[in-house]
Amino acid sequence: MTADILSQSIFKLSQSIEELQAKYASNPANAPDILSDALKSLQTSIEDLQVAKKALERQNDDITDRKQKEETILRATEDLERTFDSVPDLIAIIDKEYRIVRANKAMATRLGVSPEECAGLTCYHAVHGMTAPPSFCPHRRLIEDGLDHGAEVHEDRLGGDFHCERISANRSRGETRRKHTCCSRHNRTQAGRECA
């Protein structure tokens, strides 16, 4: 729209100049009238260009504002990812089909794969080596009753004793679309602290 206004204004201005030059060439005695017409045409073109300039400035402000918001979101996402990966506890985000959506570095390292390779694995197979969720699985229990659950687990594949917590996400909307499973080391001598 702004480009159209700008193009039209430039076209009108150049057309007016050509018409005025033709009028002056055919009848130089009408110079005052021609000059008056030229000033009117120039004033209209200036007004059109000012409208286009304001529209461009608004568009530029919108683009600048959007870019600033995108940069803020990107920085926040990067900070969140660094925090997620720096937590020493084993953390995975698991969907309702028991697939790992994302795992932090600590979890991926324990599973012997990269965080990217964790995506799509079923938690019960990757963590427990089973073909179905175990009966004590906090995630399974959350799916069944919608409540948060925890369990004390010894898992040889992960190398120790763990306190596993299953915490739902998006509860405020009445949904449990995406769930977060946190596994903390329960062995105090290895972890150097107590698990909550």
Secondary structure in CASP SS format (residue, H / E / C, confidence):
PFRMAT SS
TARGET T0000
AUTHOR 0000-0000-0000
METHOD secondary structure of the structure
MODEL  1
M C 1.00
T H 1.00
A H 1.00
D H 1.00
I H 1.00
L H 1.00
S H 1.00
Q H 1.00
S H 1.00
I H 1.00
F H 1.00
K H 1.00
L H 1.00
S H 1.00
Q H 1.00
S H 1.00
I H 1.00
E H 1.00
E H 1.00
L H 1.00
Q H 1.00
A H 1.00
K H 1.00
Y H 1.00
A H 1.00
S H 1.00
N C 1.00
P H 1.00
A H 1.00
N H 1.00
A H 1.00
P H 1.00
D H 1.00
I H 1.00
L H 1.00
S H 1.00
D H 1.00
A H 1.00
L H 1.00
K H 1.00
S H 1.00
L H 1.00
Q H 1.00
T H 1.00
S H 1.00
I H 1.00
E H 1.00
D H 1.00
L H 1.00
Q H 1.00
V H 1.00
A H 1.00
K H 1.00
K H 1.00
A H 1.00
L H 1.00
E H 1.00
R H 1.00
Q H 1.00
N H 1.00
D H 1.00
D H 1.00
I H 1.00
T H 1.00
D H 1.00
R H 1.00
K H 1.00
Q H 1.00
K H 1.00
E H 1.00
E H 1.00
T H 1.00
I H 1.00
L H 1.00
R H 1.00
A H 1.00
T H 1.00
E H 1.00
D H 1.00
L H 1.00
E H 1.00
R H 1.00
T H 1.00
F H 1.00
D H 1.00
S H 1.00
V C 1.00
P C 1.00
D C 1.00
L E 1.00
I E 1.00
A E 1.00
I E 1.00
I E 1.00
D E 1.00
K C 1.00
E C 1.00
Y C 1.00
R E 1.00
I E 1.00
V E 1.00
R E 1.00
A E 1.00
N C 1.00
K H 1.00
A H 1.00
M H 1.00
A H 1.00
T H 1.00
R H 1.00
L H 1.00
G C 1.00
V C 1.00
S C 1.00
P H 1.00
E H 1.00
E H 1.00
C H 1.00
A C 1.00
G C 1.00
L C 1.00
T E 1.00
C H 1.00
Y H 1.00
H H 1.00
A H 1.00
V H 1.00
H H 1.00
G C 1.00
M C 1.00
T C 1.00
A C 1.00
P C 1.00
P C 1.00
S C 1.00
F C 1.00
C C 1.00
P H 1.00
H H 1.00
R H 1.00
R H 1.00
L H 1.00
I H 1.00
E H 1.00
D H 1.00
G C 1.00
L C 1.00
D C 1.00
H E 1.00
G E 1.00
A E 1.00
E E 1.00
V E 1.00
H E 1.00
E E 1.00
D C 1.00
R C 1.00
L C 1.00
G C 1.00
G E 1.00
D E 1.00
F E 1.00
H E 1.00
C E 1.00
E E 1.00
R E 1.00
I E 1.00
S E 1.00
A C 1.00
N C 1.00
R H 1.00
S H 1.00
R H 1.00
G C 1.00
E C 1.00
T C 1.00
R C 1.00
R E 1.00
K E 1.00
H E 1.00
T E 1.00
C E 1.00
C E 1.00
S E 1.00
R E 1.00
H C 1.00
N C 1.00
R H 1.00
T H 1.00
Q H 1.00
A H 1.00
G C 1.00
R C 1.00
E C 1.00
C C 1.00
A C 1.00
END
